[in-house]
């Protein structure tokens, strides 16, 4: 038997011993009854009872032997629709079994292995499959927790017509379902200056260089002949073309605090999961707006496969960049770090554009580091998720209101637009993000209260 038309199922070994191990309760009962009847017939001298006992004992043995020696050629395949699904949404798994032998199969029982968080283990009973025929079944999986979950291997249970014996064959391949964070659509925001995706960088570059001050390069296959610079072609003796000025793309860095000491609680409604979901929503939103986006954590690591400067999101690659970042956020977990200094080291180069941070509990030292980060960005917005408010629930007093207010004051004095996110907040509302005074909220003014303007 094969999986996906390529892999081979694991064949059971051990001969008669393996076949006897596959006897069902019915088969074991028949065998025990046959042996008991044969013993009683020998003691009582009843030849008719001996025949009955031999029939009862031989039937399950014959069924086990025939089933073990049966060699079905069955191909199995699995298809996920979709393979990447947001947390809380359902995905459908399609299974297909093809009988590639010249003989029809018997009754087949199909079982797929899935993690318990995706739901109960699916089981199907497939009727007789004719030679060259196939059967298709499907089931749904759903998880409220993000992550990467293996599906498989697929198991095929064979049984005889009398139900005396069952044998299991396992396919060798499996698939992976990726559950990404929930992504909420953010309302369109009005950005100005360098905050735009294509901003004013193009006009400034052309004004400095001039339309005629172009940098030529060698002709490449596929270049438009109308761009050939004939004067330079005659000078260098080879085809030279004008290099078109590329618009400068504004940059946005999304900082996700993953420190284990900064977040309390667990589960899909915890503060950390809200922060991951908020970061995912912001990344997708900024990519759609044309930004070059970078995902950064407190450990200083970013998404593998980004550009040389650490940013991703060219127009033709924005979908791939979003998928790569979602895969990274699907498996991100708490770090063992105690500070944000590594993230600050990554931002030391300056010219980082807009900085949007999702943070947990802060002490004075980390608030100071964040204040320095503001000097390395064109605009900065911080969402603070205090553990006390999320663990204690609404209507309870926070553990240290003076401390949280002091942290907000320090960030705002450094130029951050810093707000706290209450328990049960629905989605991030960025509002207007300007270069000089970015703000959070639908109307765009700077907030002075301790509660963020977050839709529920």
ZAZA-45952 format. One record per residue (C-alpha): x, y, z; residue in one letter. Coordinates in nm, 3 decimals. Layout:
BEGIN
((X Y Z) 'a')
...
This chain:
BEGIN
((0.000 0.000 0.000) 'x')
((0.120 0.351 -0.074) 'x')
((0.046 0.699 0.051) 'x')
((0.014 0.979 -0.196) 'x')
((0.113 0.736 -0.468) 'x')
((0.477 0.733 -0.350) 'x')
((0.529 0.604 0.004) 'x')
((0.478 0.245 0.113) 'x')
((0.275 0.128 0.406) 'x')
((0.447 -0.047 0.691) 'x')
((0.389 -0.423 0.658) 'x')
((0.341 -0.618 0.978) 'x')
((0.596 -0.889 1.045) 'x')
((0.591 -1.201 1.257) 'x')
((0.391 -1.447 1.047) 'x')
((0.127 -1.642 1.235) 'x')
((0.207 -1.461 1.558) 'x')
((0.114 -1.126 1.402) 'x')
((-0.201 -1.274 1.250) 'x')
((-0.315 -1.417 1.584) 'x')
((-0.248 -1.082 1.752) 'x')
((-0.504 -0.930 1.516) 'x')
((-0.789 -1.154 1.632) 'x')
((-1.093 -0.958 1.744) 'x')
((-1.301 -1.037 2.051) 'x')
((-1.530 -1.244 1.832) 'x')
((-1.238 -1.436 1.688) 'x')
((-1.087 -1.506 2.031) 'x')
((-1.428 -1.618 2.159) 'x')
((-1.471 -1.863 1.871) 'x')
((-1.121 -2.000 1.927) 'x')
((-1.175 -2.043 2.301) 'x')
((-1.513 -2.205 2.248) 'x')
((-1.368 -2.445 1.992) 'x')
((-1.085 -2.551 2.221) 'x')
((-1.328 -2.601 2.513) 'x')
((-1.566 -2.805 2.296) 'x')
((-1.281 -3.022 2.169) 'x')
((-1.162 -3.091 2.528) 'x')
((-1.515 -3.176 2.641) 'x')
((-1.566 -3.403 2.339) 'x')
((-1.243 -3.590 2.422) 'x')
((-1.342 -3.634 2.787) 'x')
((-1.702 -3.737 2.711) 'x')
((-1.619 -3.936 2.399) 'x')
((-1.857 -3.734 2.179) 'x')
((-1.728 -3.729 1.819) 'x')
((-2.002 -3.491 1.700) 'x')
((-1.907 -3.236 1.963) 'x')
((-1.546 -3.272 1.851) 'x')
((-1.639 -3.174 1.496) 'x')
((-1.820 -2.867 1.621) 'x')
((-1.522 -2.771 1.836) 'x')
((-1.279 -2.807 1.546) 'x')
((-1.504 -2.592 1.326) 'x')
((-1.522 -2.318 1.589) 'x')
((-1.144 -2.322 1.645) 'x')
((-1.038 -2.344 1.280) 'x')
((-1.266 -2.065 1.147) 'x')
((-1.084 -1.770 1.317) 'x')
((-0.744 -1.923 1.236) 'x')
((-0.834 -1.954 0.867) 'x')
((-0.968 -1.596 0.861) 'x')
((-0.650 -1.463 1.023) 'x')
((-0.425 -1.654 0.783) 'x')
((-0.617 -1.545 0.473) 'x')
((-0.630 -1.183 0.586) 'x')
((-0.259 -1.178 0.666) 'x')
((-0.166 -1.323 0.328) 'x')
((-0.390 -1.075 0.145) 'x')
((-0.189 -0.808 -0.033) 'x')
((-0.399 -0.511 -0.135) 'x')
((-0.235 -0.247 -0.351) 'x')
((-0.395 0.068 -0.219) 'x')
((-0.276 0.427 -0.269) 'x')
((-0.378 0.699 -0.026) 'x')
((-0.353 1.077 -0.051) 'x')
((-0.440 1.370 0.175) 'x')
((-0.524 1.727 0.075) 'x')
((-0.569 2.023 0.312) 'x')
((-0.807 2.304 0.225) 'x')
((-0.657 2.542 0.323) 'x')
((-0.314 2.441 0.455) 'x')
((-0.284 2.770 0.651) 'x')
((-0.589 2.868 0.855) 'x')
((-0.646 3.140 1.120) 'x')
((-0.706 3.034 1.479) 'x')
((-1.072 2.960 1.544) 'x')
((-1.146 2.879 1.179) 'x')
((-1.205 2.539 1.027) 'x')
((-1.000 2.355 0.767) 'x')
((-1.117 2.052 0.572) 'x')
((-0.902 1.746 0.516) 'x')
((-0.978 1.541 0.206) 'x')
((-0.871 1.176 0.196) 'x')
((-0.867 0.963 -0.117) 'x')
((-0.808 0.588 -0.138) 'x')
((-0.732 0.429 -0.478) 'x')
((-0.736 0.055 -0.543) 'x')
((-0.452 0.009 -0.792) 'x')
((-0.472 -0.372 -0.797) 'x')
((-0.677 -0.598 -1.025) 'x')
((-0.875 -0.744 -0.737) 'x')
((-1.151 -0.574 -0.537) 'x')
((-1.087 -0.501 -0.173) 'x')
((-1.292 -0.605 0.124) 'x')
((-1.428 -0.383 0.396) 'x')
((-1.174 -0.111 0.485) 'x')
((-1.166 0.098 0.800) 'x')
((-0.974 0.423 0.759) 'x')
((-0.831 0.624 1.048) 'x')
((-0.622 0.942 1.045) 'x')
((-0.405 1.054 1.334) 'x')
((-0.463 1.413 1.445) 'x')
((-0.353 1.602 1.760) 'x')
((-0.619 1.620 2.028) 'x')
((-0.640 2.001 2.002) 'x')
((-0.781 1.963 1.648) 'x')
((-1.069 1.743 1.755) 'x')
((-1.149 1.372 1.780) 'x')
((-0.963 1.119 1.569) 'x')
((-1.161 1.068 1.247) 'x')
((-1.263 0.713 1.149) 'x')
((-1.435 0.597 0.831) 'x')
((-1.567 0.265 0.704) 'x')
((-1.515 0.217 0.330) 'x')
((-1.724 -0.035 0.143) 'x')
((-1.581 -0.275 -0.110) 'x')
((-1.360 -0.086 -0.359) 'x')
((-1.365 -0.229 -0.710) 'x')
((-1.048 -0.284 -0.910) 'x')
((-0.918 0.051 -1.031) 'x')
((-1.180 0.239 -0.825) 'x')
((-1.143 0.495 -0.550) 'x')
((-1.324 0.636 -0.248) 'x')
((-1.313 0.990 -0.112) 'x')
((-1.396 1.107 0.240) 'x')
((-1.332 1.429 0.429) 'x')
((-1.338 1.567 0.781) 'x')
((-1.300 1.905 0.950) 'x')
((-1.040 2.023 1.199) 'x')
((-1.039 2.336 1.412) 'x')
((-0.808 2.485 1.672) 'x')
((-0.829 2.794 1.887) 'x')
((-0.455 2.773 1.951) 'x')
((-0.207 2.873 1.685) 'x')
((0.077 2.638 1.595) 'x')
((0.188 2.373 1.348) 'x')
((0.007 2.043 1.381) 'x')
((0.102 1.716 1.207) 'x')
((-0.172 1.516 1.038) 'x')
((-0.108 1.146 0.990) 'x')
((0.015 0.896 0.924) 'x')
((-0.296 0.743 0.774) 'x')
((-0.393 0.401 0.908) 'x')
((-0.588 0.137 0.719) 'x')
((-0.755 -0.141 0.912) 'x')
((-0.836 -0.460 0.722) 'x')
((-1.101 -0.704 0.839) 'x')
((-1.241 -1.034 0.715) 'x')
((-1.611 -1.078 0.623) 'x')
((-1.681 -1.264 0.950) 'x')
((-1.518 -1.001 1.172) 'x')
((-1.276 -1.254 1.319) 'x')
((-0.952 -1.063 1.257) 'x')
((-0.835 -0.708 1.204) 'x')
((-0.492 -0.597 1.082) 'x')
((-0.358 -0.238 1.068) 'x')
((-0.138 -0.098 0.795) 'x')
((0.017 0.249 0.837) 'x')
((0.113 0.483 0.557) 'x')
((0.449 0.654 0.580) 'x')
((0.369 1.016 0.494) 'x')
((0.201 1.298 0.683) 'x')
((0.106 1.663 0.629) 'x')
((0.121 1.973 0.845) 'x')
((-0.161 2.214 0.924) 'x')
((-0.046 2.565 1.015) 'x')
((-0.280 2.759 1.243) 'x')
((-0.184 3.126 1.222) 'x')
((-0.294 3.408 1.456) 'x')
((-0.625 3.578 1.400) 'x')
((-0.589 3.868 1.158) 'x')
((-0.843 4.147 1.199) 'x')
((-0.897 4.388 0.908) 'x')
((-0.789 4.734 1.015) 'x')
((-0.968 5.047 0.893) 'x')
((-0.792 5.256 0.629) 'x')
((-0.576 5.526 0.786) 'x')
((-0.453 5.858 0.650) 'x')
((-0.074 5.869 0.644) 'x')
((0.138 6.166 0.549) 'x')
((0.501 6.244 0.478) 'x')
((0.746 5.955 0.501) 'x')
((0.481 5.732 0.657) 'x')
((0.330 5.654 0.317) 'x')
((0.412 5.330 0.146) 'x')
((0.554 5.510 -0.157) 'x')
((0.585 5.845 0.020) 'x')
((0.767 6.145 -0.121) 'x')
((1.099 5.966 -0.152) 'x')
((1.060 5.931 -0.529) 'x')
((0.999 6.303 -0.586) 'x')
((1.289 6.401 -0.359) 'x')
((1.526 6.160 -0.530) 'x')
((1.435 6.281 -0.875) 'x')
((1.462 6.644 -0.765) 'x')
((1.813 6.589 -0.637) 'x')
((1.936 6.382 -0.929) 'x')
((1.734 6.533 -1.211) 'x')
((1.545 6.351 -1.484) 'x')
((1.846 6.349 -1.716) 'x')
((2.103 6.249 -1.457) 'x')
((2.059 5.874 -1.495) 'x')
((2.292 5.587 -1.412) 'x')
((2.332 5.355 -1.712) 'x')
((2.380 4.981 -1.697) 'x')
((2.436 4.701 -1.946) 'x')
((2.151 4.573 -2.157) 'x')
((1.971 4.268 -2.018) 'x')
((1.745 4.030 -2.200) 'x')
((1.390 4.162 -2.183) 'x')
((1.478 4.531 -2.144) 'x')
((1.269 4.774 -2.345) 'x')
((1.467 4.899 -2.646) 'x')
((1.321 5.244 -2.591) 'x')
((1.539 5.271 -2.281) 'x')
((1.864 5.223 -2.476) 'x')
((2.105 5.513 -2.423) 'x')
((2.259 5.543 -2.771) 'x')
((2.527 5.799 -2.678) 'x')
((2.669 5.577 -2.404) 'x')
((2.626 5.271 -2.626) 'x')
((2.855 5.432 -2.885) 'x')
((3.104 5.527 -2.613) 'x')
((3.130 5.184 -2.447) 'x')
((3.078 4.971 -2.757) 'x')
((2.789 4.774 -2.605) 'x')
((2.421 4.832 -2.549) 'x')
((2.358 5.051 -2.245) 'x')
((2.014 5.129 -2.101) 'x')
((1.887 5.396 -1.863) 'x')
((1.834 5.272 -1.510) 'x')
((1.495 5.388 -1.397) 'x')
((1.474 5.555 -1.060) 'x')
((1.293 5.331 -0.813) 'x')
((1.053 5.486 -0.562) 'x')
((1.166 5.473 -0.205) 'x')
((0.946 5.251 0.009) 'x')
((0.868 5.360 0.361) 'x')
((0.965 5.117 0.632) 'x')
((0.773 4.983 0.928) 'x')
((0.909 4.767 1.209) 'x')
((0.665 4.570 1.423) 'x')
((0.821 4.486 1.758) 'x')
((0.666 4.192 1.946) 'x')
((0.760 4.148 2.310) 'x')
((0.780 3.773 2.380) 'x')
((0.945 3.781 2.723) 'x')
((0.793 3.517 2.949) 'x')
((0.820 3.744 3.254) 'x')
((0.622 4.017 3.076) 'x')
((0.302 3.818 3.029) 'x')
((0.087 3.620 3.268) 'x')
((-0.181 3.369 3.184) 'x')
((-0.222 3.135 2.891) 'x')
((-0.483 3.030 2.641) 'x')
((-0.648 3.190 2.339) 'x')
((-0.780 3.483 2.546) 'x')
((-0.451 3.570 2.715) 'x')
((-0.264 3.896 2.677) 'x')
((0.021 3.734 2.485) 'x')
((-0.215 3.587 2.225) 'x')
((-0.375 3.931 2.181) 'x')
((-0.031 4.080 2.126) 'x')
((0.055 3.816 1.864) 'x')
((-0.277 3.868 1.688) 'x')
((-0.230 4.247 1.698) 'x')
((0.117 4.216 1.550) 'x')
((-0.014 3.989 1.273) 'x')
((-0.297 4.229 1.189) 'x')
((-0.058 4.523 1.178) 'x')
((0.191 4.343 0.956) 'x')
((-0.072 4.246 0.701) 'x')
((-0.223 4.594 0.706) 'x')
((0.108 4.772 0.651) 'x')
((0.207 4.533 0.372) 'x')
((-0.120 4.607 0.197) 'x')
((-0.044 4.978 0.228) 'x')
((0.285 4.930 0.041) 'x')
((0.528 4.943 0.334) 'x')
((0.849 4.747 0.359) 'x')
((0.780 4.562 0.680) 'x')
((1.000 4.387 0.934) 'x')
((0.893 4.168 1.225) 'x')
((1.124 4.199 1.524) 'x')
((1.113 4.031 1.865) 'x')
((1.282 4.113 2.194) 'x')
((1.547 3.850 2.116) 'x')
((1.665 4.056 1.819) 'x')
((1.553 3.793 1.568) 'x')
((1.337 3.861 1.267) 'x')
((1.168 3.652 1.000) 'x')
((1.408 3.425 0.809) 'x')
((1.426 3.498 0.439) 'x')
((1.378 3.873 0.452) 'x')
((1.579 4.109 0.238) 'x')
((1.940 4.205 0.295) 'x')
((1.835 4.506 0.499) 'x')
((1.595 4.298 0.707) 'x')
((1.278 4.432 0.547) 'x')
((1.034 4.248 0.321) 'x')
((0.731 4.342 0.119) 'x')
((0.807 4.433 -0.240) 'x')
((0.482 4.463 -0.435) 'x')
((0.526 4.138 -0.623) 'x')
((0.632 3.955 -0.306) 'x')
((0.395 4.100 -0.046) 'x')
((0.179 3.786 -0.037) 'x')
((0.484 3.564 0.015) 'x')
((0.620 3.800 0.280) 'x')
((0.287 3.798 0.465) 'x')
((0.273 3.419 0.453) 'x')
((0.628 3.391 0.585) 'x')
((0.555 3.626 0.873) 'x')
((0.231 3.446 0.957) 'x')
((0.417 3.114 0.967) 'x')
((0.669 3.270 1.205) 'x')
((0.397 3.409 1.432) 'x')
((0.217 3.074 1.428) 'x')
((0.496 2.915 1.631) 'x')
((0.635 3.211 1.826) 'x')
((0.652 3.144 2.198) 'x')
((0.773 3.306 2.517) 'x')
((1.144 3.380 2.532) 'x')
((1.371 3.346 2.834) 'x')
((1.505 3.699 2.795) 'x')
((1.459 3.967 3.057) 'x')
((1.508 4.282 2.848) 'x')
((1.470 4.456 2.514) 'x')
((1.836 4.545 2.462) 'x')
((1.883 4.301 2.174) 'x')
((1.597 4.457 1.983) 'x')
((1.747 4.800 2.049) 'x')
((2.079 4.684 1.902) 'x')
((1.900 4.595 1.577) 'x')
((1.745 4.944 1.563) 'x')
((2.071 5.132 1.625) 'x')
((2.126 5.189 1.254) 'x')
((1.848 5.444 1.237) 'x')
((1.626 5.508 0.937) 'x')
((1.386 5.242 1.059) 'x')
((1.075 5.438 0.967) 'x')
((0.761 5.368 1.166) 'x')
((0.791 5.154 1.482) 'x')
((0.484 4.977 1.625) 'x')
((0.541 4.778 1.944) 'x')
((0.325 4.529 2.133) 'x')
((0.461 4.509 2.486) 'x')
((0.397 4.330 2.813) 'x')
((0.487 4.443 3.162) 'x')
((0.773 4.696 3.173) 'x')
((1.011 4.794 3.445) 'x')
((1.199 5.124 3.456) 'x')
((1.503 4.983 3.277) 'x')
((1.303 4.851 2.981) 'x')
((1.104 5.173 2.959) 'x')
((1.436 5.358 2.930) 'x')
((1.545 5.127 2.647) 'x')
((1.217 5.193 2.466) 'x')
((1.268 5.566 2.508) 'x')
((1.601 5.530 2.326) 'x')
((1.434 5.329 2.049) 'x')
((1.215 5.626 1.970) 'x')
((1.524 5.817 1.856) 'x')
((1.588 5.552 1.590) 'x')
((1.245 5.571 1.424) 'x')
((1.036 5.824 1.239) 'x')
((0.727 5.752 1.449) 'x')
((0.653 5.514 1.735) 'x')
((0.334 5.359 1.872) 'x')
((0.324 5.124 2.171) 'x')
((0.044 4.897 2.291) 'x')
((0.097 4.795 2.655) 'x')
((-0.079 4.484 2.785) 'x')
((-0.058 4.477 3.164) 'x')
((-0.077 4.132 3.317) 'x')
((-0.280 4.247 3.619) 'x')
((-0.566 4.374 3.407) 'x')
((-0.578 4.060 3.192) 'x')
((-0.542 3.803 3.470) 'x')
((-0.766 3.968 3.729) 'x')
((-1.034 4.051 3.475) 'x')
((-1.251 4.360 3.429) 'x')
((-1.382 4.545 3.729) 'x')
((-1.079 4.472 3.948) 'x')
((-0.815 4.715 4.059) 'x')
((-0.473 4.675 3.898) 'x')
((-0.185 4.564 4.114) 'x')
((0.037 4.868 4.059) 'x')
((-0.144 5.163 3.893) 'x')
((0.132 5.408 3.982) 'x')
((0.391 5.192 3.811) 'x')
((0.193 5.158 3.487) 'x')
((0.118 5.529 3.479) 'x')
((0.486 5.609 3.527) 'x')
((0.583 5.383 3.236) 'x')
((0.328 5.548 3.009) 'x')
((0.456 5.892 3.109) 'x')
((0.817 5.795 3.033) 'x')
((0.728 5.665 2.688) 'x')
((0.513 5.964 2.599) 'x')
((0.779 6.208 2.710) 'x')
((1.022 6.026 2.479) 'x')
((0.785 6.078 2.185) 'x')
((0.594 5.749 2.186) 'x')
((0.220 5.727 2.141) 'x')
((0.175 5.482 2.429) 'x')
((-0.159 5.335 2.534) 'x')
((-0.267 5.040 2.743) 'x')
((-0.493 4.766 2.611) 'x')
((-0.775 4.652 2.841) 'x')
((-0.888 4.294 2.883) 'x')
((-1.134 4.183 2.617) 'x')
((-1.015 4.433 2.355) 'x')
((-1.118 4.330 2.007) 'x')
((-0.879 4.467 1.746) 'x')
((-0.605 4.722 1.700) 'x')
((-0.703 5.068 1.578) 'x')
((-0.401 5.256 1.448) 'x')
((-0.576 5.577 1.349) 'x')
((-0.355 5.847 1.204) 'x')
((0.016 5.770 1.206) 'x')
((0.202 6.083 1.114) 'x')
((0.574 6.141 1.107) 'x')
((0.574 6.407 1.375) 'x')
((0.299 6.297 1.615) 'x')
((0.156 5.953 1.544) 'x')
((-0.153 5.876 1.744) 'x')
((-0.384 5.587 1.814) 'x')
((-0.757 5.605 1.764) 'x')
((-1.020 5.657 1.500) 'x')
((-1.002 6.034 1.515) 'x')
((-0.628 6.057 1.554) 'x')
((-0.567 6.279 1.861) 'x')
((-0.303 6.194 2.115) 'x')
((-0.452 6.013 2.416) 'x')
((-0.368 6.113 2.768) 'x')
((-0.572 5.853 2.955) 'x')
((-0.455 5.505 3.055) 'x')
((-0.698 5.319 2.824) 'x')
((-0.635 5.263 2.454) 'x')
((-0.886 5.351 2.187) 'x')
((-0.939 4.986 2.088) 'x')
((-1.251 4.850 1.924) 'x')
((-1.427 4.568 2.107) 'x')
